[in-house]
Amino acid sequence: LPLEDRIDYSKFVVRVPWQDVHRIGDYVLEFFALPEEELLKRQQLAREAFEKHLYMPRYLSTVLDKEFLSNL
């Protein structure tokens, strides 16, 4: 996933090991079985990650800065 060095995706996404892809439904059901407060917290974290890092102008700024700096 993009910017994994800055974003802790495990706090708000469903991660499924490739070996368990046949059980993806179980992972999703487990995620949505979390208490409503926890789901709302994770939604907020996802929104914050988007606004801070993944919103296209910010993302491009970060990526282009990294690319530019690596070529110096």
Salt bridges, closest charged atoms under 4 A:
GLU4 OE2 - ARG15 NH2 2.81
ASP5 OD2 - LYS66 NZ 3.39
ASP20 OD2 - ARG23 NH1 3.74
ASP26 OD2 - ARG23 NE 3.27
GLU38 OE2 - ARG42 NE 2.87
GLU51 OE2 - ARG47 NE 2.85
